Amino acid sequence: MELFWYIVLMTMLAVYVILDGYDFGAGIVHLFFAKTEKDKKAITNSIGPFWDANEVWLIATGGVLFFAFPTLYASSFSGFYLPLIMILWLLIFRAIGLELRGQVHNAMWEAIWDKAFGIASLLLALFFGVALGNIVRGVNLGIVTEGVSTQEAHYFFLPLWNPTFSPQAEHLGILDWFTVLLGIIGVVSLTIHGANWIIFKTNSDLNEKLKTVIFRLNFVLLALVIISLSVWHVIEPKPFQNFLKTPWLWIFPLLTFVGLFGLFNVKKFKKDGLGFLFSTIFLFGGLTTTVASIFPKVLPSTNDINPSLTIYNVAAHEYGLSVGVYWFVIAIVLVAIYMVIQYRVFKGKMDDVGYGEH
């Protein structure tokens, strides 16, 4: 049952990254590339009917984490308390930036909320990439100091950064050169993803420019992915051991590179949705490759005193996990019905939706 719920949790997380990821990317595009009111309207129209529903996947993922892996929930929500609060405020400012902009038709008012929406989207993309970096790198479980565990084995707490900015320090921070690298990858990949969504859902004059932006950013993304793979051994001495033991797992890195190299053809695509498809494949492949590389760990320990948290030592009781399956089936059917209706109602281009106008 632990494996079943782990797959459910990771699938829901991947869905959230793909769906809310294009929202974040659209916000970044809005911040840097939307120069006219018409361009800004096109971007907000493209995500208007979807962004709040997409964020529900984050709440649902947290609910499954609480239900299925309560020890991991307790450990991570206390240890990552500071960045989680920052993420919460960024989500709030991003939402009110979208909702309040159209309440008053004043240039200064609209500029303030445009910046709130764009900067919050940028920082959220960065922080979620940094979060993935923290999971891969691991944390000092038990807060071991000079070989002695000073806290319970599953407890940790991280400041925003440590003085050395190193991922190999005894006392780690949220930010170091490795986690920031993954944060930058998150920003670049979600910018590409959001730009592809805008192209897919609008006929904006910005679309041709965005195809050029995607093409250029894809070279940056390829370079960053190569760098991250080359330094991975610094964090994990045997980063590919799971793939060597279980060869079928290589499908996930393959998907990553299929998506990445497919994006180089963005200017040639005849159908607007193909770019979004390839960026979705890249995001799914990248996330699944990362979690597959550390499986069955869900939060590695950076010390030799306390064991890593795995799906087996953080899971709820077998009976609870079994009963939860029935409720999950009901929930997933309702969600599927909702999403089918939502995307059928708002299929096609969104230029005339007029989101946020009052």
Disulfide bonds with the S-S distance in Angstrom:
none
